């Protein structure tokens, strides 16, 4: 794959840094690997820092979005100084975060790292969303008790295309709907298959592998936990941190990227990248982690845990995403408002003051749900989610009448859909039987007379009553038939 086709860019492209003269002359696999540290001295006192962020980093830290900094101070540069745009001669920095395409959609668990990238972009820095089209085939062992199921190259490629589209959509929604009047940095989407496909295994091991030490790799918590598990750890998974470290190195050399952002379970992989870059170049790079979002049982939200809330509309509708956040408990809604939205902290404080007075209205949860749904699905998606909410939970006939077929199918996923021709004199019981909603005979008749059937949220008790357009049949040709409390049947009338 050509270098000039690596990036998919929203709002511009970061300027690649120029390789040194010796790098230009090296063979492809050696390119950018021939520069060595000037001093050969490793930084001392290396540590993970959880407090003390300053400058641009202070605001996300105050929101609880940035959890750990590694290391806060390098040998030449302090992390906060990189992002201080007030310094004379300062230039935008580049930050990246990786997303492995183990599935064909992003999910809520990915949102915090994306929001971290967006906060950097909003502060005028350039960000890179890196799709792991190659690393996904190995499988990241971090935070896992057993290996991932192997996926074919074709499946990973298809997933990578889907993730790129999802990332571009989120970046476009962010730029269109959340602009704050400040000049922003660029948002670029890359796929690491662009450079790993050029590598040959033996050459890569000879040039890259020699800079890693087994003792260090084995000491990682993700490796230790897997080695002690009954299943053990495959060589492919063990090698994952080397490839992720090379990603960081490649982006540092080509794009001047000095910061990697990742979930809290990625700290070991980030450390490997730091050590590799510092060993080869003597330069300072840094890592920042964001907290992991867990379910009420403490499980990490995601595909592997089987509890993913997807960002792809075909897998999780705007209504379902909206309701996921509306259902959040009172004790976590303030934290989520800080993490998942761009609302100023004073506004969040005001929202919570109102919420404390009238918690039954769930005003804080609704604002949270609205902000996230708008970011993920745009204003149209948010409007759709609100229509579906009105139609299902508030028995709104007006909302039902303007709902599209897509919204109906998303809202009533388990419902039976029927297309019927309205014959003269069609009655309530005729409709129920044609839709296979009630049993034949006296039992079905009694279900209607005893009040167990409603049409368009209105209870019907006369089985022989004739359907009336405008009451039983809405302006959009729809009848929503409900049997009991939860069984829905959607009927589209033809040739009205």
Secondary structure, DSSP 8 states (H G I E B T S, - for coil): --GGGSEEEES---------HHHHHS-TTTTT-S---SS----SS--EE-S---THHHHHHHTT---EEE-SB-SS-BHHHHT-TTSTT----EEEEEE--SSSS-BHHHHHHHHHHHHHHHTT-EEEEEE-TTGGGT---TT-SS------HHHHHHHHHHHHHHHHHHHHHHHHHS--SS----EEEEETHHHHTT--HHHHHHHTGGG--HHHHHHSHHHHHHHTSSS---HHHHTHHHHHHHHHHHHHHHH-EEEEEEEGGGHHHHHHHHHHHHHHH----EEEEE---B-TTS-B-STTTT---BSSTTTS-HHHHHHHHHT--HHHHHHHHHHH----HHHHHHHHHHHHH-GGG-HHHHHHHHHHHHHHHHHHHHHHHHHHHHHHHS--HHHHHH--HHHHHHHTTTSEEEEEE--TT-BHHHHHHHTT-S-SSHHHHHHHHTT-EEETTEE---TT-B--BTTTB-TTSEEEEEETTTEEEEEEEE--
